[in-house]
Amino acid sequence: MQHNVLILDFGSQYTQLIARRVRELNIFCEILPYNGLPEDLSAYNAVILSGSPYSVRSQEALHPELAEIKGKKPLLAVCYGAQYLAHFFGGEVAPSDTREYGRANLAFIADDPFLKDIPANSQVWMSHSDTIKTLPANAVLLASTKDVANAAYKIEGEQTYAIQFHPEVYHSTDGAQLLKNFLVDIAGVKQDFTPASFVDETIADLRQKIGSEKVVLALSGGVDSTVAAVLLSKAIGENLHCIFVNNGLLRKNEFNNVLKQYEGMGLNVKGVDASKRFMDALAGQEDPETKRKTIGRVFIEVFDDESKLIKDATFLGQGTIYPDVIESISVKGPSATIKSHHNVGGLPDFMKLKIVEPLRMLFKDEVRRVGASLGIDPELLGRHPFPGPGLAIRILGDITPEKVSLLQEVDAIFINGLREHGLYNSVWQAGAILLPVNSVGVMGDERTYEKVVALRAVASTDGMTADWVHLPYEFLMEISNQIINKVKGVNRVVYDISSKPPATIEWE
């Protein structure tokens, strides 16, 4: 797999969107921190500089090493990148008279290949408080808006282009065309990153890396681990050993249902019921991060016990995907808080296994397309994501078998209802949360003081951002009635209408 395009991240909230738009052009790209430049840049055919929350005028300005990039490779500088090239290469950047944020329209568009097929008055998205007052040396103006004179420019004698707006966001209506103009027409990058090409190259790489050694892989029943397992199975066959651990925090009947689902797929899967071991370890724990770490620790212990039963296993297969990798790295080194259930960060020293992650560079929707090209059942590929710690982070407070059982029943009613009403496939992720509060209710002639559950359903592409789904009121009414009538101990149902950001998808 050719790297093709390198995206240097300066901490912008939109950096991942740049990668997604590039991938949508069937071009492979990689995000690295601005200060994590590889020594060998020969694999990259173009470079993109992202935006940033920092100002190029401040002492905290982030300084990339551009000696082997600018003037030597096709370079597109977005927002902060455009201001950086202006400020440090002969131009001037100053605070804007008015904060330039939101929709704008290109009032002037030069006749240049970079702006091919970009119509007059094209809408773009601005997000900056500084502005370029004077262009850098040897620069030519390419586009302006009513309020931003220097909205786009290029450097004469180089394949260096810069824009003060964000082509990657939805509101820039011709952003995809602009990226295509730069990457395909100017930089000459090939559009050959397809699911089929990924499968062929990944299988070949896995065979070369693993050889005749054995791989042990933890299956969860989810999309990522399943696609990773099928890729590994096609590469190494019977040398792949899959383990599916029941931590007692799965959905209702999920342990048996998932094992049945894998029957006939040709995977070597062993089911291990360790639910009591997890429940005992979680007893009395209320802190979310402590619960996560406990589940992770016990899982590793169980998995280590099982992997030792597989003679000569030398590799651990993981379903790590690109958002896991991105969210565990910041532009100033490792993030202060990394989700402890992410499959990043390696293994404890006592587990002497090398890691193999065939999906490490894919977004979730790309994983699904790869799975489809492998012939995996669409129903399995369409499954909603489910958190690694399972229902433990959907039960706020301490975990007990009774609480798990109650939430499993609520969750089953909600998820089955989404399927029955044809809503499941229009939702990215859904689930129920057991709140640590009781509320007063009336059932018949009696007052009750019972549990409150929250329902959560979000729409997203890759989980990096998410909007709450506007489920029909009639559906919510029906599901609420079913839960209260059928699940003893619940007398109130609420619906979560928070988006990410500022909220997260999960409550813990």
C-alpha positions as CSV (number, residue, x, y, z in Angstrom):
1,M,0.0,0.0,0.0
2,Q,1.5,3.3,-1.1
3,H,1.3,6.1,1.4
4,N,0.6,8.6,-1.5
5,V,-0.5,11.6,0.6
6,L,0.9,12.8,4.0
7,I,-1.3,15.0,6.1
8,L,0.6,16.9,8.8
9,D,-1.7,17.6,11.8
10,F,-1.4,20.9,13.7
11,G,-4.3,20.0,16.1
12,S,-7.2,21.0,14.0
13,Q,-10.6,19.6,14.8
14,Y,-11.0,19.0,11.0
15,T,-7.8,17.1,10.3
16,Q,-9.6,13.7,10.3
17,L,-12.1,15.2,7.8
18,I,-9.2,16.0,5.4
19,A,-8.2,12.3,5.5
20,R,-11.7,11.2,4.9
21,R,-12.2,13.4,1.9
22,V,-8.9,12.2,0.4
23,R,-9.9,8.6,1.0
24,E,-13.2,9.3,-0.7
25,L,-11.2,10.1,-3.9
26,N,-9.8,6.5,-3.6
27,I,-6.4,7.9,-2.6
28,F,-4.6,6.5,0.4
29,C,-3.4,9.1,3.0
30,E,-1.8,9.1,6.4
31,I,-2.1,11.6,9.3
32,L,1.0,12.3,11.3
33,P,1.7,15.0,14.0
34,Y,3.4,18.1,12.5
35,N,6.6,17.2,14.4
36,G,6.5,13.5,13.5
37,L,7.9,13.8,10.0
38,P,9.3,10.5,8.6
39,E,13.0,10.6,7.6
40,D,12.2,9.1,4.3
41,L,9.5,11.0,2.4
42,S,10.0,9.1,-0.9
43,A,6.7,7.2,-0.5
44,Y,4.6,10.4,-0.4
45,N,3.5,12.0,-3.6
46,A,1.9,15.0,-1.9
47,V,1.7,16.8,1.5
48,I,-1.2,18.6,3.1
49,L,-0.8,21.0,6.1
50,S,-3.9,21.0,8.4
51,G,-5.4,23.9,10.2
52,S,-4.8,24.6,13.9
53,P,-6.2,26.2,17.0
54,Y,-2.8,28.0,17.4
55,S,-1.8,31.3,15.9
56,V,1.3,31.6,13.7
57,R,2.0,34.9,15.5
58,S,2.2,33.5,19.0
59,Q,5.1,32.0,20.9
60,E,3.2,28.7,20.8
61,A,3.2,28.6,17.0
62,L,3.8,25.1,15.8
63,H,6.8,24.9,13.4
64,P,7.0,22.0,10.9
65,E,10.2,21.0,9.1
66,L,9.4,21.9,5.5
67,A,13.0,21.8,4.0
68,E,12.3,18.5,2.2
69,I,8.7,19.4,1.3
70,K,8.2,23.0,0.2
71,G,9.3,23.4,-3.4
72,K,10.2,19.7,-3.7
73,K,6.8,18.0,-3.4
74,P,3.2,19.2,-4.2
75,L,2.1,21.0,-1.1
76,L,-1.4,22.2,0.0
77,A,-1.5,24.4,3.0
78,V,-4.9,24.7,4.7
79,C,-5.8,27.6,7.0
80,Y,-3.0,27.6,9.6
81,G,-0.7,26.1,7.0
82,A,-1.5,28.9,4.6
83,Q,-0.9,31.5,7.3
84,Y,2.3,29.7,8.3
85,L,3.7,29.9,4.7
86,A,2.8,33.6,4.6
87,H,4.1,34.6,8.0
88,F,7.4,32.8,7.7
89,F,8.1,33.2,4.0
90,G,7.9,36.9,3.4
91,G,4.3,37.8,3.9
92,E,2.3,39.2,6.8
93,V,-0.4,37.7,9.1
94,A,-2.4,39.9,11.4
95,P,-5.6,39.7,13.5
96,S,-8.7,39.9,11.5
97,D,-10.8,43.0,12.0
98,T,-13.8,40.7,12.2
99,R,-13.7,37.0,13.3
100,E,-13.8,35.0,10.0
101,Y,-15.9,32.0,10.9
102,G,-18.7,30.3,9.0
103,R,-19.9,30.3,5.4
104,A,-18.4,32.6,2.8
105,N,-18.4,32.8,-1.0
106,L,-15.6,33.1,-3.5
107,A,-16.0,36.5,-5.1
108,F,-12.9,36.2,-7.2
109,I,-11.6,33.0,-8.8
110,A,-8.4,33.0,-11.0
111,D,-8.1,30.9,-14.1
112,D,-5.8,28.2,-12.7
113,P,-5.8,24.3,-12.7
114,F,-6.1,24.4,-8.9
115,L,-9.6,26.0,-9.3
116,K,-10.8,24.0,-12.3
117,D,-14.6,23.5,-12.3
118,I,-15.0,25.7,-9.2
119,P,-18.0,27.9,-10.0
120,A,-18.3,31.6,-9.3
121,N,-19.7,32.3,-5.9
122,S,-18.7,28.9,-4.6
123,Q,-19.5,28.5,-0.9
124,V,-16.5,27.8,1.4
125,W,-16.1,27.5,5.2
126,M,-13.9,29.8,7.1
127,S,-12.6,29.2,10.7
128,H,-9.9,31.6,11.7
129,S,-9.2,34.7,13.8
130,D,-6.0,35.7,12.0
131,T,-5.9,36.7,8.3
132,I,-3.2,37.0,5.6
133,K,-2.6,40.7,5.0
134,T,0.3,40.3,2.6
135,L,1.1,37.2,0.5
136,P,4.5,35.5,0.8
137,A,7.4,36.0,-1.6
138,N,6.7,34.9,-5.2
139,A,3.0,34.3,-4.4
140,V,0.1,34.7,-6.9
141,L,-3.4,35.4,-5.7
142,L,-5.9,32.7,-6.7
143,A,-9.2,33.5,-4.9
144,S,-10.9,36.0,-2.6
145,T,-14.1,36.4,-0.7
146,K,-15.9,39.6,0.1
147,D,-14.1,39.8,3.5
148,V,-11.0,37.8,2.9
149,A,-8.8,39.3,0.2
150,N,-6.2,36.5,0.2
151,A,-8.4,33.4,0.4
152,A,-6.1,31.3,-1.9
153,Y,-2.7,31.6,-3.5
154,K,0.1,29.7,-5.1
155,I,3.9,30.1,-5.1
156,E,5.4,30.6,-8.5
157,G,7.9,28.0,-9.6
158,E,6.6,25.5,-7.1
159,Q,3.6,23.1,-6.7
160,T,2.7,24.9,-3.5
161,Y,-0.9,26.0,-3.0
162,A,-2.5,27.6,0.1
163,I,-6.1,28.3,1.1
164,Q,-7.5,30.1,4.2
165,F,-10.8,28.1,4.1
166,H,-11.5,24.4,4.8
167,P,-12.3,22.3,1.7
168,E,-12.8,19.2,3.9
169,V,-15.9,20.3,5.7
170,Y,-19.4,19.7,4.3
171,H,-20.2,23.4,4.0
172,S,-17.4,23.9,1.4
173,T,-19.6,22.8,-1.5
174,D,-16.8,22.3,-4.0
175,G,-14.2,21.2,-1.5
176,A,-14.0,17.7,-3.0
177,Q,-13.4,19.1,-6.5
178,L,-10.6,21.4,-5.1
179,L,-8.9,18.4,-3.4
180,K,-9.2,16.4,-6.6
181,N,-7.7,19.2,-8.7
182,F,-4.7,19.4,-6.4
183,L,-4.1,15.7,-5.7
184,V,-5.0,14.2,-9.1
185,D,-4.4,16.9,-11.7
186,I,-1.5,18.8,-10.1
187,A,0.2,16.2,-7.9
188,G,-0.5,13.3,-10.2
189,V,-1.6,11.0,-7.4
190,K,-3.3,7.8,-8.6
191,Q,-6.8,7.0,-7.5
192,D,-6.2,3.3,-6.8
193,F,-7.0,2.8,-3.1
194,T,-10.0,0.5,-3.3
195,P,-11.3,-2.3,-1.1
196,A,-10.1,-4.9,-3.5
197,S,-6.6,-3.5,-3.8
198,F,-6.4,-3.2,0.0
199,V,-7.4,-6.8,0.5
200,D,-4.9,-8.1,-2.1
201,E,-2.0,-6.1,-0.7
202,T,-2.9,-6.7,3.0
203,I,-3.1,-10.5,2.5
204,A,0.3,-10.5,0.7
205,D,1.8,-8.3,3.5
206,L,0.4,-10.6,6.3
207,R,1.8,-13.7,4.6
208,Q,5.2,-12.1,4.4
209,K,5.1,-10.8,8.0
210,I,3.7,-13.9,9.7
211,G,5.0,-16.7,7.5
212,S,4.2,-20.1,9.1
213,E,3.8,-18.7,12.7
214,K,0.5,-18.8,14.6
215,V,-1.7,-15.8,15.4
216,V,-4.2,-15.6,18.3
217,L,-7.0,-13.1,17.9
218,A,-9.7,-11.9,20.2
219,L,-13.1,-11.8,18.5
220,S,-15.8,-9.5,19.8
221,G,-18.6,-10.2,17.3
222,G,-18.2,-6.7,16.0
223,V,-17.3,-5.5,12.5
224,D,-13.6,-4.7,13.1
225,S,-12.5,-7.9,14.7
226,T,-14.5,-10.0,12.2
227,V,-13.0,-8.3,9.2
228,A,-9.6,-8.6,10.7
229,A,-10.2,-12.3,11.4
230,V,-11.3,-13.0,7.8
231,L,-8.3,-11.2,6.4
232,L,-5.9,-13.1,8.6
233,S,-7.7,-16.4,7.8
234,K,-7.3,-15.8,4.1
235,A,-3.6,-15.1,4.7
236,I,-2.6,-17.8,7.1
237,G,-5.5,-20.3,7.3
238,E,-5.5,-22.7,10.2
239,N,-2.6,-20.9,11.9
240,L,-5.2,-18.3,13.0
241,H,-6.8,-19.1,16.4
242,C,-9.8,-16.9,17.4
243,I,-11.0,-16.5,21.0
244,F,-14.4,-15.0,21.9
245,V,-14.5,-14.1,25.6
246,N,-17.8,-13.6,27.4
247,N,-17.1,-10.9,30.0
248,G,-20.7,-11.0,31.3
249,L,-21.3,-7.5,29.9
250,L,-22.5,-8.4,26.5
251,R,-25.9,-7.9,25.1
252,K,-28.7,-10.4,25.8
253,N,-27.8,-13.8,24.4
254,E,-24.9,-12.3,22.5
255,F,-22.3,-14.9,23.5
256,N,-24.3,-17.8,21.9
257,N,-25.6,-15.8,19.0
258,V,-22.2,-14.6,18.0
259,L,-20.7,-18.0,18.2
260,K,-23.4,-19.3,15.9
261,Q,-22.8,-16.4,13.5
262,Y,-19.2,-17.5,13.0
263,E,-20.2,-21.1,12.2
264,G,-19.8,-21.7,8.5
265,M,-17.4,-18.8,8.1
266,G,-14.4,-21.1,8.2
267,L,-12.9,-19.4,11.3
268,N,-11.3,-21.4,14.1
269,V,-13.2,-19.9,17.1
270,K,-13.2,-20.9,20.7
271,G,-15.8,-19.4,23.1
272,V,-14.7,-18.8,26.7
273,D,-17.3,-17.9,29.4
274,A,-15.4,-15.8,32.0
275,S,-18.4,-13.8,33.1
276,K,-18.1,-14.7,36.8
277,R,-14.4,-13.8,36.8
278,F,-15.2,-10.3,35.4
279,M,-18.1,-9.8,37.8
280,D,-16.0,-10.7,40.8
281,A,-13.3,-8.3,39.8
282,L,-15.8,-5.4,39.2
283,A,-17.6,-5.8,42.5
284,G,-17.9,-2.4,44.3
285,Q,-16.2,-0.4,41.6
286,E,-17.9,2.8,40.5
287,D,-15.3,5.0,38.8
288,P,-15.6,4.7,35.0
289,E,-11.9,4.6,34.3
290,T,-11.3,2.1,37.1
291,K,-14.0,-0.1,35.6
292,R,-12.4,0.2,32.2
293,K,-9.0,-0.7,33.5
294,T,-10.3,-3.6,35.5
295,I,-12.1,-5.1,32.5
296,G,-8.9,-4.6,30.4
297,R,-6.8,-6.3,33.0
298,V,-9.1,-9.3,33.5
299,F,-9.5,-9.6,29.7
300,I,-5.7,-9.8,29.3
301,E,-5.4,-12.3,32.1
302,V,-8.1,-14.5,30.5
303,F,-6.8,-14.1,27.1
304,D,-3.2,-14.8,28.3
305,D,-4.5,-18.0,29.9
306,E,-6.2,-19.1,26.7
307,S,-3.3,-18.1,24.4
308,K,-0.9,-20.3,26.4
309,L,-3.0,-23.3,25.5
310,I,-2.2,-22.6,21.8
311,K,1.2,-24.1,21.2
312,D,3.8,-21.7,19.6
313,A,1.5,-18.7,19.2
314,T,3.7,-15.8,18.5
315,F,1.4,-13.0,17.2
316,L,-1.6,-11.2,18.6
317,G,-4.2,-10.1,16.1
318,Q,-6.2,-7.0,16.8
319,G,-9.0,-5.1,15.1
320,T,-7.5,-1.7,15.7
321,I,-8.8,0.9,13.3
322,Y,-7.5,4.3,12.3
323,P,-9.7,6.5,14.7
324,D,-8.2,4.4,17.6
325,V,-4.7,5.4,16.4
326,I,-5.5,9.0,15.7
327,E,-7.3,9.6,19.1
328,S,-4.3,8.2,21.0
329,I,-1.8,10.7,19.5
330,S,-1.9,14.5,19.8
331,V,0.2,17.1,18.0
332,K,2.2,17.5,21.2
333,G,2.9,13.8,21.9
334,P,0.6,11.2,23.6
335,S,-2.8,12.6,24.6
336,A,-3.3,13.4,28.2
337,T,-6.2,11.0,28.3
338,I,-6.4,8.0,26.1
339,K,-9.4,5.8,26.1
340,S,-8.1,2.8,28.0
341,H,-10.3,0.4,25.9
342,H,-8.6,1.4,22.6
343,N,-6.4,-1.2,21.0
344,V,-3.3,0.9,21.1
345,G,-0.4,1.2,23.5
346,G,0.9,-2.4,23.2
347,L,0.7,-5.3,25.7
348,P,1.9,-6.0,29.2
349,D,5.5,-7.3,29.3
350,F,4.4,-10.7,30.4
351,M,2.6,-11.3,27.1
352,K,5.4,-12.2,24.7
353,L,3.3,-11.7,21.6
354,K,4.0,-9.6,18.6
355,I,1.1,-7.4,17.4
356,V,-0.5,-7.6,13.9
357,E,-3.2,-5.1,13.1
358,P,-4.5,-5.5,9.5
359,L,-7.1,-2.7,9.8
360,R,-4.9,-0.1,11.5
361,M,-5.1,2.4,8.7
362,L,-8.8,2.1,7.9
363,F,-11.8,4.2,9.0
364,K,-15.0,2.3,10.1
365,D,-16.8,2.8,6.8
366,E,-13.8,1.6,4.9
367,V,-13.6,-1.6,7.1
368,R,-17.2,-2.3,6.1
369,R,-16.4,-1.9,2.4
370,V,-13.4,-4.2,2.8
371,G,-15.7,-6.7,4.6
372,A,-18.2,-6.6,1.8
373,S,-15.4,-7.3,-0.8
374,L,-14.5,-10.3,1.3
375,G,-18.1,-11.6,1.1
376,I,-18.9,-11.2,4.8
377,D,-22.7,-11.3,5.6
378,P,-24.1,-7.8,5.2
379,E,-26.1,-8.2,8.5
380,L,-22.8,-8.8,10.4
381,L,-21.1,-5.8,8.6
382,G,-24.1,-3.6,9.5
383,R,-23.9,-4.2,13.2
384,H,-23.7,-1.2,15.4
385,P,-20.4,-0.6,17.2
386,F,-20.4,-1.8,20.8
387,P,-17.9,-0.6,23.4
388,G,-15.1,-2.8,24.5
389,P,-16.1,-2.6,28.2
390,G,-19.6,-3.5,27.1
391,L,-22.5,-2.7,29.4
392,A,-20.1,-1.7,32.2
393,I,-19.9,1.8,30.9
394,R,-23.6,1.9,30.3
395,I,-24.3,1.1,33.9
396,L,-23.4,4.3,35.8
397,G,-22.1,3.4,39.2
398,D,-21.2,-0.1,40.5
399,I,-21.8,-3.3,38.5
400,T,-24.0,-6.1,39.8
401,P,-25.4,-9.2,37.9
402,E,-28.9,-7.8,38.6
403,K,-28.2,-4.5,37.0
404,V,-26.6,-6.2,34.0
405,S,-29.6,-8.4,33.6
406,L,-32.0,-5.5,33.8
407,L,-30.1,-3.4,31.2
408,Q,-29.8,-6.4,28.9
409,E,-33.6,-6.6,28.8
410,V,-34.0,-2.9,28.2
411,D,-31.3,-2.9,25.5
412,A,-32.9,-5.9,23.7
413,I,-36.3,-4.2,23.6
414,F,-34.7,-1.0,22.1
415,I,-32.4,-2.7,19.5
416,N,-35.1,-5.2,18.4
417,G,-37.5,-2.4,18.1
418,L,-35.1,-0.5,15.8
419,R,-34.9,-3.6,13.6
420,E,-38.6,-4.3,13.6
421,H,-39.4,-0.7,12.6
422,G,-36.7,-0.5,9.9
423,L,-34.7,2.1,11.8
424,Y,-31.6,0.0,12.7
425,N,-29.6,0.7,9.5
426,S,-30.2,4.4,9.7
427,V,-28.5,4.6,13.1
428,W,-24.7,4.4,13.6
429,Q,-24.9,3.3,17.2
430,A,-27.7,2.7,19.8
431,G,-28.0,1.5,23.3
432,A,-29.5,1.9,26.7
433,I,-28.0,3.4,29.8
434,L,-28.9,2.6,33.4
435,L,-28.8,5.7,35.5
436,P,-27.8,5.8,39.2
437,V,-31.1,7.4,40.2
438,N,-34.6,6.3,41.1
439,S,-37.7,8.2,40.3
440,V,-41.3,8.2,41.6
441,G,-43.9,6.5,39.5
442,V,-47.4,5.2,39.6
443,M,-48.3,1.7,38.5
444,G,-52.0,0.8,39.1
445,D,-52.9,2.1,42.5
446,E,-49.4,1.9,43.9
447,R,-46.6,4.4,43.9
448,T,-43.2,3.1,42.8
449,Y,-39.6,4.3,43.3
450,E,-37.6,2.6,40.6
451,K,-34.8,2.9,38.0
452,V,-34.5,5.4,35.2
453,V,-33.0,4.3,31.8
454,A,-31.8,6.6,29.0
455,L,-32.0,5.6,25.4
456,R,-29.2,6.8,23.0
457,A,-29.1,6.6,19.2
458,V,-26.6,8.6,17.1
459,A,-25.8,9.1,13.4
460,S,-22.2,9.2,12.4
461,T,-19.7,8.1,9.8
462,D,-16.7,7.0,11.9
463,G,-17.6,7.9,15.5
464,M,-15.3,11.0,15.5
465,T,-18.4,13.2,15.6
466,A,-22.0,12.2,16.0
467,D,-25.5,13.7,16.0
468,W,-28.5,12.4,17.9
469,V,-31.1,10.6,15.7
470,H,-34.5,12.1,15.5
471,L,-36.4,8.9,16.1
472,P,-40.1,9.1,15.5
473,Y,-42.1,10.0,18.6
474,E,-44.5,7.1,18.0
475,F,-41.6,4.7,18.0
476,L,-40.1,6.2,21.2
477,M,-43.6,6.0,22.9
478,E,-44.0,2.3,21.9
479,I,-40.5,1.4,23.1
480,S,-40.9,3.3,26.4
481,N,-44.2,1.5,27.1
482,Q,-42.6,-1.9,26.4
483,I,-39.7,-1.2,28.6
484,I,-41.8,0.0,31.6
485,N,-44.3,-2.8,31.2
486,K,-41.9,-5.7,30.6
487,V,-38.8,-4.8,32.6
488,K,-39.4,-5.0,36.3
489,G,-37.6,-2.3,38.2
490,V,-37.8,0.5,35.6
491,N,-40.5,3.1,35.7
492,R,-39.1,6.0,33.6
493,V,-37.4,6.2,30.1
494,V,-35.7,9.3,28.8
495,Y,-34.1,9.9,25.4
496,D,-30.6,11.5,25.0
497,I,-30.6,14.4,22.5
498,S,-26.9,15.4,22.9
499,S,-24.4,15.5,20.0
500,K,-20.7,14.7,19.9
501,P,-19.1,17.2,20.6
502,P,-19.7,18.4,23.2
503,A,-21.1,15.1,24.6
504,T,-19.6,11.7,23.8
505,I,-21.4,8.8,22.4
506,E,-21.1,6.8,25.6
507,W,-22.0,8.2,29.0
508,E,-18.8,6.9,30.7
